[in-house]
């Protein structure tokens, strides 16, 4: 009887002491973590690149608007078209939008005298304010006298390819403030005046 029990215990004991296949077991435990790190690094790299592109787009649009004097409605489609070149290879047309606000001192009261949106179809509300309202400007920023301020806001909805539910978020926002070059008087004259 003892011999029969020893015969049945020998295979499990041999399995416990056998070291063949340990490398495959370790790889099976580590592989999911490595794959997650590789895919996460790729998505994070794309996020950083898109963020830089959004910053460049905001600066470029604000700069182009500030160069136009006087600014007209017919200037804006060409200016918004430039955003596609700056954002390449990412598409602003389906995943983002640009809002340009022109802020002017209206007899001691700052007002957003004109607001343009374009470059994309994303639905977004300006963080500076709506046309005809008082603007929300960063602390310490002033517009006085006949000065004008141009604000370009870019909103972009980032979608990760591999890790869609990660914690960095999917909404990218950038605002850039420029003063028009040259003589700001007559830079923008609201319709009807």
C-alpha positions as CSV (number, residue, x, y, z in Angstrom):
1,X,0.0,0.0,0.0
2,X,2.8,2.4,0.8
3,X,4.4,1.6,-2.5
4,X,1.2,2.5,-4.3
5,X,1.0,5.9,-2.5
6,X,4.6,6.7,-3.4
7,X,3.9,5.9,-7.0
8,X,1.0,8.5,-7.0
9,X,3.0,11.2,-5.2
10,X,6.0,11.0,-7.5
11,X,4.6,12.9,-10.5
12,X,3.3,15.9,-8.5
13,X,6.6,16.1,-6.6
14,X,8.6,15.9,-9.9
15,X,6.4,18.7,-11.3
16,X,7.1,20.9,-8.2
17,X,10.8,20.6,-8.6
18,X,10.9,20.8,-12.4
19,X,12.2,24.2,-13.6
20,X,11.4,23.8,-17.3
21,X,8.8,26.4,-18.4
22,X,9.5,28.9,-15.6
23,X,10.5,31.5,-18.1
24,X,7.2,31.2,-20.0
25,X,5.3,31.6,-16.8
26,X,7.2,34.8,-15.9
27,X,6.7,36.1,-19.4
28,X,3.0,35.4,-19.2
29,X,2.8,37.5,-15.9
30,X,4.9,40.4,-17.2
31,X,3.7,40.6,-20.8
32,X,0.3,42.4,-20.1
33,X,2.2,45.0,-18.1
34,X,4.7,45.6,-20.9
35,X,2.0,45.8,-23.5
36,X,0.1,48.3,-21.3
37,X,3.2,50.4,-20.9
38,X,4.0,50.4,-24.6
39,X,0.4,51.3,-25.7
40,X,0.1,53.9,-22.9
41,X,3.4,55.5,-24.0
42,X,2.2,55.8,-27.5
43,X,-1.1,57.4,-26.5
44,X,0.6,59.8,-24.1
45,X,3.1,60.8,-26.8
46,X,0.2,61.5,-29.1
47,X,-1.5,63.6,-26.3
48,X,1.7,65.7,-25.8
49,X,2.0,66.2,-29.6
50,X,-1.7,67.3,-30.0
51,X,-1.3,69.6,-27.0
52,X,1.7,71.3,-28.7
53,X,-0.2,71.5,-32.0
54,X,-3.2,73.2,-30.2
55,X,-0.8,75.7,-28.6
56,X,0.8,76.5,-31.9
57,X,-2.6,76.8,-33.6
58,X,-3.8,79.2,-31.0
59,X,-0.7,81.4,-31.3
60,X,-0.8,81.3,-35.1
61,X,-4.4,82.2,-35.4
62,X,-4.1,85.1,-32.9
63,X,-1.0,86.3,-34.7
64,X,-2.7,86.2,-38.1
65,X,-5.8,88.0,-36.8
66,X,-3.6,90.7,-35.1
67,X,-1.8,91.3,-38.5
68,X,-5.0,92.1,-40.3
69,X,-5.9,95.8,-40.2
70,X,-8.7,96.5,-40.5
71,X,-10.3,93.1,-39.7
72,X,-13.3,92.1,-41.8
73,X,-15.5,89.1,-41.9
74,X,-14.1,88.0,-45.3
75,X,-10.6,87.7,-43.8
76,X,-11.6,85.0,-41.3
77,X,-12.1,81.9,-43.6
78,X,-8.6,82.2,-44.9
79,X,-7.2,82.6,-41.4
80,X,-9.2,79.6,-40.2
81,X,-7.9,77.6,-43.1
82,X,-4.3,78.0,-41.8
83,X,-5.3,76.0,-38.7
84,X,-5.5,72.8,-40.8
85,X,-1.9,73.2,-41.8
86,X,-0.7,73.9,-38.3
87,X,-2.6,71.0,-36.8
88,X,-1.5,68.4,-39.4
89,X,-1.6,65.4,-39.1
90,X,-4.4,65.8,-36.7
91,X,-7.8,67.1,-37.8
92,X,-9.3,70.2,-36.2
93,X,-12.3,70.1,-38.5
94,X,-14.0,67.2,-36.8
95,X,-12.4,67.2,-33.3
96,X,-12.0,70.9,-32.5
97,X,-13.0,74.5,-33.0
98,X,-11.4,77.9,-32.9
99,X,-13.1,80.9,-31.3
100,X,-11.6,84.4,-32.0
101,X,-12.8,87.3,-29.8
102,X,-12.1,91.0,-30.5
103,X,-12.2,93.0,-27.2
104,X,-12.4,96.8,-27.3
105,X,-12.6,99.5,-24.7
106,X,-16.1,100.9,-25.3
107,X,-15.9,104.3,-23.4
108,X,-14.5,102.8,-20.2
109,X,-16.2,99.5,-20.5
110,X,-14.6,96.5,-22.0
111,X,-16.8,94.6,-24.5
112,X,-16.4,91.7,-26.8
113,X,-17.3,93.5,-29.9
114,X,-17.0,90.6,-32.3
115,X,-16.6,86.9,-32.1
116,X,-15.8,84.5,-34.9
117,X,-15.8,80.7,-34.8
118,X,-14.4,78.3,-37.4
119,X,-11.8,75.7,-38.2
120,X,-14.0,72.9,-36.9
121,X,-17.4,71.6,-35.8
122,X,-16.8,70.9,-32.1
123,X,-19.4,72.6,-29.9
124,X,-17.6,74.9,-27.4
125,X,-18.4,78.0,-25.4
126,X,-15.8,80.7,-25.1
127,X,-14.2,81.0,-21.7
128,X,-13.6,84.7,-22.4
129,X,-17.3,85.5,-22.8
130,X,-20.0,85.9,-25.4
131,X,-20.2,88.7,-28.0
132,X,-21.5,91.9,-26.5
133,X,-20.6,91.0,-22.9
134,X,-17.8,91.9,-20.6
135,X,-14.8,89.7,-21.1
136,X,-13.2,87.5,-18.5
137,X,-9.5,88.3,-18.8
138,X,-6.5,86.9,-16.9
139,X,-5.6,88.7,-13.7
140,X,-3.5,91.8,-14.5
141,X,-4.4,92.0,-18.2
142,X,-5.9,95.4,-19.1
143,X,-7.2,97.0,-22.3
144,X,-7.4,100.8,-22.1
145,X,-8.2,103.7,-24.3
146,X,-8.5,102.9,-28.0
147,X,-6.6,99.6,-27.5
148,X,-8.0,96.3,-28.9
149,X,-7.2,92.8,-27.7
150,X,-7.5,89.7,-29.9
151,X,-8.1,86.4,-28.2
152,X,-7.8,83.1,-30.0
153,X,-9.2,80.1,-28.2
154,X,-8.7,76.5,-29.5
155,X,-10.7,73.6,-28.2
156,X,-9.8,70.1,-29.1
157,X,-11.3,66.7,-28.2
158,X,-8.5,64.2,-27.9
159,X,-9.4,60.5,-28.2
160,X,-6.8,58.0,-27.2
161,X,-6.3,55.1,-29.6
162,X,-5.5,52.3,-27.1
163,X,-6.4,53.5,-23.6
164,X,-9.6,55.5,-23.9
165,X,-10.4,55.7,-20.2
166,X,-7.1,57.0,-18.9
167,X,-6.8,59.9,-16.5
168,X,-5.2,62.7,-18.5
169,X,-8.6,63.8,-19.9
170,X,-9.7,64.3,-23.5
171,X,-10.3,68.0,-23.6
172,X,-7.5,70.3,-24.6
173,X,-7.9,74.1,-24.4
174,X,-5.5,76.9,-25.2
175,X,-6.1,80.7,-25.3
176,X,-3.6,83.2,-26.8
177,X,-3.9,87.0,-26.3
178,X,-2.5,89.5,-28.9
179,X,-2.7,93.2,-29.4
180,X,-3.1,94.2,-33.1
181,X,0.0,95.6,-34.8
182,X,0.2,99.2,-36.0
183,X,-2.7,101.6,-35.2
184,X,-5.4,99.8,-33.2
185,X,-7.9,102.7,-33.9
186,X,-10.2,101.5,-36.6
187,X,-8.9,97.9,-36.3
188,X,-12.5,96.7,-36.0
189,X,-15.5,98.8,-36.4
190,X,-18.7,97.1,-35.4
191,X,-21.4,97.0,-38.1
192,X,-23.8,99.9,-38.1
193,X,-21.4,102.5,-36.8
